[in-house]
Amino acid sequence: MSEQNLTKLNKEDLDRVIGFLNDGDSKKAIKSVNALINRFPKNALLYNFQGVCYEAEGNLDFSIACFKRAVLLNPKYAEAFYNLGVIQNKLGEKNNSVQSYKEAISIKPKYPDAQNNLGHTLSQIGKPDEALIHLNLAVNLNPNFAEAYNNIGLTYIELNETNNAIKSFKKAISLNPHFSRVLINLGHLYQEIGQFNLALKSYKKLFDINPQSGEALLYIGILYKHIGNREKAVTNFEKALSLNPKLVNAYYELSNDNQYELSSKQLSSLESLRNSKNLSQSDEINLNFTLAKVFESNDDNKFFEFLFKANRLRKRQINYSIDDDTKRFDIFKKKFNSSSLEFSKQINKLSIKQKPIFIVGMPRSGSTLVEQILSSHNRVYGAGELQIFRKNLKDILENFDTQSIKKIRKKYLDSIGQINFSEDTFTDKSLLNFQFIGLIIKVFPEAKIIHVKRDSKAICWSSFKTNFSQNGLGFSNDLDDLVKYYKLYENQMIFWQQEFPNKIYDLKYETLTSNQAIETKKLLEYCNLEWDENCLHFYKNKRSVKTASTHQVRQKMYSDSSEAWKKYEKYIKTLIEGLNEK
């Protein structure tokens, strides 16, 4: 912090405040700084200190008011603008945060922390190219800035530049070998591209750095869960909790294992966490989803109490609005309709080594089962939920012509090329790609598109009780939003079918589960794949599955899951009545 305005202040008084903060005693720090403000009510430095104190106490709303008071008293106070940006970011006010960081930089251009935070926030709001400019400025100003290199890596992920992301993460680790967060990010990235041994190595290195941290064991457990090794997954979750009984995500993972029953000791710990006032927003959400799962089979009232609370918190966290999706759907219809199909004829001349199968539809429609069946074929690699199209949409919407279509095709194939597989066909199961099927047809006219359909009530109920990590699924956290979104989805699919007849293969989940062999044969024929008996034994497939269906697709097919919502009709009347309306 700057030591401006100390001519009227006793530096020992300020050192006392800093001492209380360093000792973790935010209450004494607040009392001391408030006493100083009573003596010097127009001192910007003191309000900056006050903001830091209230942030330490967890009172972010008051903290932000303090920083605003500081910059009002001194409009050239770069550090206060920086601190204001930090709190705005924590409160989800990303655009305001960007503006505050820019104010700090305009006052103090050589401010690596502000450049780093600005770049990271720009990346979070979907401006990765602009983000890289500021992040590179940060490392130019401070070549040993490990955190900035970590953020550069995260930004390259947004740009689908996997190799550059890995290089940036490794640079951050070389600068700070004990940087836990970057080891986690590197592990996640390796896991995403199918490099499971390297992912495990990264997580184990995290554990070696701090053997008392349960977080590394949590991620190791999740990795084992995704590749189908339940025993090792459970063992690591339990070990994680033995090291850190407050690790909410470990309880959450165990609660979602249908073969696992939480012990009385674990349930007692959950109850203690429920009464804690120090949980992060994400932990509080996961805790409520965990408690909902605990009571799902034995107490409907408590089940819905925690389920509704978890969804309310999640919707508030991501600030979701159904209006944003409504506008977006309209844009895609106008941009990607059949009238511009001539672009596809030119694109079709470009060579392609590995052909995509796009699996689209609503979450919880049975799409993971379909991908598991296809990826059991000896010619098909299951790539999972790729986000490549979503991340490249901005360029296409602003400049929709032949060159931009070729650009997105090349970017997509370059990103696929960084995933380690040898099969000549792959699946992309980013379900919300249904929004821009017209674009997919333009970019990849040789691709196959499978639309997985399922009973609307089954889909929406299953979505509401699932804790999705992706921000793009915010509609699932509110029953009214679910109804509206489902109808948007239905209308969108009708539009694509009319615009591009015979380009989309409809596969109904209930038909597949009741006529497995017949429907599997039809599916393979549509994909121009010869018969492979392994597709009937999909549950033996050891590929990584990162969706909420990871346990189900490792079991033999069953056909009664679409009726599960009927048990809870009285609790979800809003959903049922809304879906029944035409």
N, C-alpha and C positions, 0 to 999 in steps of 0.2 A: 504493500500500500504506500501511496505517496505520503510524505510528511509535511504537506502544506498546512498553513495556518497554525503551526506550532508556537508561534510567537505569543499567542494568548493562552496556550495550554501548557500544562505541566506534563512533560513527556513521561514522567513516572506514572501518572494517572493512566495514560494510554497503555503503557507497558503492563500495568495491572490488568487491564481489560484483556490484552493479548494473552497474558498468563492464565487467566481464567479459561479462555477459549482453548488454549493448548492443553489444559488439564481436563477439558471436557465438561466444565461447569458453566453451561450456557446461562443458567439463571443468575449466577453472580456476575457474569459478564454483562448481561442485560441491565442489571441493577446499577452497575458501575457506570456504564455508558449513558444510561438515562439520567443519572445524577450530573454527569458532565454536560449533557444537552440542556439541562435546566440552567446551568451557569452560562453556556454558550449556545443559545438557541438558533443561531444563524451560521453555524460552522458546518460546512459541507462534509468535512472529514469525519466528524462525529456521526453524522447520519449514515455515512458509508460503513463505519464501524458497527453502528446499530443494525444495519441490514445484515451484516455478516453474523452478528450475534443471534438474530432471530432466525436466520437460515439454519444455524447450528442447532437451534431448538426445534426446528421443523415447522415453524410458523412462516410459510413462504409468502402468504398474502401480505402479512405485515412487513416482511423483509423487502418485498418489491416496492411497497410504499416508501420505505426508508431510502432506497436507492433513487427513487424518483425525486424525493425531496432533496437528495444530495446534488443531483444534476440540475435541479431547478435553481438551487443556490449557487452552483458553479457549473455553467454549461460547458466548460472546458475540462471537466474532470473525467479523463479517459477511463481510469480504473473503476469509477462508479458506473459508467455506461457499460463497461465489460461485466461487472457484477450483476447489473440489471439484466443483461442478456442471458446470463447463466440461469437466473431464477425464472425468467420468462420461458426459457427452454424447458426447465423442469416442470412448469405449469402447463406445458403444451402450447404455449403461445409462440409458435415457431417464427411466424412472419415478424412479430414484434421483436423477437430475439435477434433476428437477422438485422433489423434496423438499428438496434442498440449496439451490436458489434461493429456495424459500419460507422456509427457515430464515434465509437472509441478509436477506430482506425483513422478516421478523418482528422482526429485530434493528435493521434500518435501513430503515424504510419508504420514505424518499426516496432510493432507490437505482436510478436509471434503467437502468444496465447490467443489474442483476439482473432488473428488470421486463421489459426487452427479451428477455433470454435465456430467461426463464421463458415468456414469450408465444410465442417462436419454438419452443421445445421442446414446448409444449402443442399447437401447430399440427401439429408433426411426428407426434405420437401420436394425432391424430384428434380434438382438442378445439378447433376453430377459434373457437367462440363465446367460450369461456373465454380463449383466447389473445388475442383482440382487447381484452379488458378490460385485460390487463397491458401490451400494446403501446401502447394509448392512454394509460395511466398513464405509460409511459416518455416519450412525446412531450410530455405535459403537464408533466413534470418537466424535460424538455430539449427545447424546441421546435425545436432545430437538429439533432436526432438522426436523421441520414440513414439509418443502419443500421436503426433501428426502423421508419421509413417503408417501407424495403425489405421488412422482415419483415411489416409490415401488408399490403403488396401480395401477398406469397406466401400469406398467410392468406386474403385475399379470393379468391385463385384456388381454394383449398380449398373455399370457400363458393360457388364458381361465380359470383362477382360480378366479371365481367371489367372492367367500366367503372371500378369502385372500385379494382380492382387497378392499372389503368393510371394512374389519378389518383395513387395512392400512390407508384408507381414514379417518376412525373414529379416529385412533390414531393421525393423523395429526390435526384433528379438536380439539381433547382434548388438544393438545399442543398449538394450536392457533385457538381459537373459531372464530376469525375474518378473517380467511384465505378464501378469496372469491373463489379462483380457485378450491380448494379442495371441497367446497360445490357444485360448478358447476359439477365437475367430478363425485361426488357421486350421484348427481341428474341425470346426464346422464346415469350412470350405472343402477340405479334403474329403469329408464325409459326403458332402453334396455331390462331388464329382466321382464318387465311387472308389476313392483311395482309402479304404478302411484301415489298412495297416498304418499308413501315415497319420491318419486321424487319431488312432489309438496311441501312437507314439507321442503326438502332441499333447494329448490329455494326460498321459503318464508322466511326461516331463513337468506338467503343471503340478501333479501330485508329488513328484520328487522335490520340487521347490518348496512345497508346503504340505508335508504329510499329515498335518492336522486339519487341513481343509477338506470338507466333504464335497465341495463343488466339483473337483476333478473326478471323483468317484461317481457323482451324479451323471456327468457327461459320458463317462465310460459305460455306465449302466444303460443310458439312452442309446448309445451306439450298439450295444449288444441286443437291446430290444429291437432295434430296426433291422438287424440282420437275422433275427429269429432265434437268438440264444437266450431264452427266457431265464434259465437258471442263473447264468452269469449276470444278467440284468438285475434280477432280484437281489442277488448277493451284493452287488455294488451299491444298490439303493440302500440296503440295510446297513452296510458299512458306512455309507455317507451319513446316515442318521446317527450312527453311534458316535461319529466325530462331531456332528453338528445337529442336535435335536431340533433346531429351528429352521432347518432347510426345507421350506414348504414344498418345493418342487419334487423332492424325493417322496414325500407323502402322496403327492398328486400322482406320481408315476405308479406307486404301489397300489393306490386305490383304483387305478384303471386296469389293473391286472385282475381279470375275472377269477383267476385261480388263487388269488392271495387274499387273506383276511387280516386286516390290521389288528394288532394286539391291543389289549387293554392299556398297556403303557403308551403305545403310539396314539391311541385315541385320547388319552389324557393329555399328551403333549399337544395334540391338535386343539383341544379345548383351551389350553393355556395360551396358545398362539392366537386363538380367536379373541381372547381378552387383551391381547397386546396392543399397545398404541404406537409401536415403533415399526410396524410392517410397511414395506413399500407398497405402492399402488398395485404393482404386478403380483406381489406375494399375497395381498389381500384378495385379489381376484382368484388366484390359484387355490387359496385356502378355501374359499367358498365353493368352488367347483369340486374340491376334494370332499368337503363335508356333504355336499349334495350327493356325491357318489356313495359315500358311507351310508346314507339313509335311504338310498334309492329303493332298496329291496325290503325295507322294514318299517318305514314311517313316511307316508306320502306328504304329510303336512310339512315336516322338517325338510324333506327332499326339495319341495318347491320353494320353501323359505330361502334356502341357501342358493338354489338354482336361479331364482329371480334376482337375488342380490348380486350374485356373480355376474350375471348378464347386464344388470344396470351399471355396475362398476366398469365393466369392459366397454360398454357403449360410451360412457362418459370419458374413459381414458383415451379412446381414439377419435372422439368428437364426430361420430358418424351421423350423416344426414341422408335419408333416402332420396332427397331432391337432387343430390349430386349424381347419384346413379341414374336417375331418370333423365337428366340432361345428357349424361355421357352416352346412354343407349341411343338417344335421338341422333347424336352426332355420328355415331358409328353407322347407323342406317343410311344417313345422307352421304357419308364419305365412301362406304364400301359396298355399294349396291352393284347390280349387274351391268349398269350402263357404262362402267369403266373397265369391263372385263377384258378389253383389248390389250391391256397391260400384260395379262397372263400369257398371251400368245408369244410375246417377246421373251418373257422370263423362261418359258418352257424350253428354250434353246440352251439355257445354261446347264452345265453338267452338275450332277449330284451323285455322290458316292453312296450315301446312306439315306434311305427314304423314311420320311416321318409318317407316323400314324398319330393324329391328334384325337385325344379322347376328351370330350367336352360334356357339359351339363351342370346340374346343380351339385353342390357338396352333399355328401351322404346319399348319393344316387346309386351306388354300387360300382362306381368307376374304378376303385382300387381292385375289386374282384376282376373286372374286365382286363385291366392292365396285367394283373397277375396271371390270368389265363394266356394272354398274348405273349407275355415275356417268358412263359414256360416253353414256347416254341424255340427250336434251335437256331432260328434266323432272326429272332427279335430280342432287342435289349430294352428293358424297362427303365427309361430315364427319369420317371417320376414327374413331380410338379415343377416343370421349368417355368421361369418367369421372363423369358427372353422377349416375347412379343410385347408384353406389358411395358417393359423397360425401354422399348424402342418406338412406342406409339407416338411420342411427342414429335419426333422428326417427321413421321409420316403425315400426321394431321396438319402440320404447318406447310408441308411441301409435298403434295400428293401427285407424283408423276412417275414416269418409268424409271428414272434414275434413283429416286428415293425407294421405290419398290425393290430394285436390285440391291440397294444398300442394305435394307433390312434383311434380305435373303442372305447376303454375304455375312452380315454380322451374326445372324442366327447360326449359319453353318460353321462359322469360325468358333463360336461358343460351343457348339456340339463337338467340334473337333478336339476340344480340350478335355472332353470326358473320355475316360479309358474304356473303350469297348470295341469289339471286332465284328459284331453282327452287321448285316447289310440293311437292317430295318430297326427303327427305334420308336418308342412311344413317348409322347409328350402329354402328360396328364394334368396340365394346368387347366382346370375345369372352366374357369371364367373366360377362357378363350372363346366360348360360345358368343360373347359379345361382339366379336369382330371376325366371324367366320368368313365374311366377304373378303377381308384382307388376307386371311390364310389361303383362300382359293386363288387370289391374285399372286401371292408370293410363292406358293407351292402348289401349282395346278396338278402336280403328280402325287400329292399327298392324299392319304385316306383320312376321312373325318368320321369319327364314331360318336354319335350322340346317345348317351346313356339316360334312359327315362325310368322314372319310378313313381309310385303313388305319391301325390303331392303332400298328403298329411304325414306320410312316413318320412319324406325328405325334410320337411320343415320341423317336425318334432325332433328328429335326430340331430338336426343342425342346432336347434335351440339348446339342447343339453350337451353339446360338444364344445369344448374349450379350444377354439381355433386360435392359433398364434398369429395368423396373417391379418394385417390391418384391412385388407380388401374384402373381408367377410363380415364387416360390421353389421350388415343387415340381419345376421343370425342372432343378434343379442336382444331383439325386441319382437314380440309376436306380431304386432301390427306391421312393422317393417318387413318381416318375413313374408306376410301375405302379399304386400305390395311388390316386393322384389320377385317373388315367385311368378306373379302375373306379368311383370316386366320380362322375365325370362321366357315365359310361354309365348308372349307376343313377339319377342325377338326371334325365337326359333321358328315360329310360323312365317315371319318375314323372310328369313334366310331360305327356308324350304321353297317359298314362292319365287324368290329371286334366283335361286340356284337349284332347280329340280334335279334329282338323281345324283347330287354331289355329297349328300349327307346320309349316313347309315344310321337309322334309328334302332336302338337295341333296348328292349324293355327288361328291366331287372327281374321282375316277377316271372316273365316268360323264360328267361335264362335259368333261373334257379329251379324251375319246375320241369324244364326240358333241356338239361345241360348238354347232352351229346349233340342233339339236333341243332341247337342254337350256336354251339361252339363251331360246328362244321360250317354253318352259314357265315359266321363271323370270319373264319379263316379264308373262306372263298372270297368274301368281299375284299379282304386285304391282300389277295393274290398270293396266299400262302398255302403250301401243300399240307395235307393232314399230318399232325404230330400228336401221338398218343399222350405225350407229356402234358398237353393242354387240359386233359381231363383230370390230371393229378396235380393241378396248380398249387395245392396246399403243401406240396413237397418242395416247391420253389424256394431257394434260400436267399433270393435277392433281398436287398435292403428295402424296407417299406417304412416310410416316414409319416404316413397319414394316421388318422385316428382308427383306421381299420387294420392296423398291423397285426392284431391277434386274430381277427376273424378270418383273414385270407390265408392263415396257416392251418385252417380247419377245413374239413370237407364241407361241400355246399349244403346249405339248409334254406328252407323256403318260407319261413313264417315270420321273418323279422319285420315285414312291412305292416304287420298288425299291431306292433308294440304300443303305438300311440293310443289305442282304444282303452287301455287300462287307466289313462289319465284324462279322459274326456272332460270331466268337470273342472279340471284345472286349466285347460287350454281351449276354452270355448271361443275365445277371441280368434284363435288360429283356425279352428274348425269352421266356424260360421263365416269367416272371411274367405276361406278357400272354397266354400260351397256357393258363395255369391258369384254370379256370372257377370 
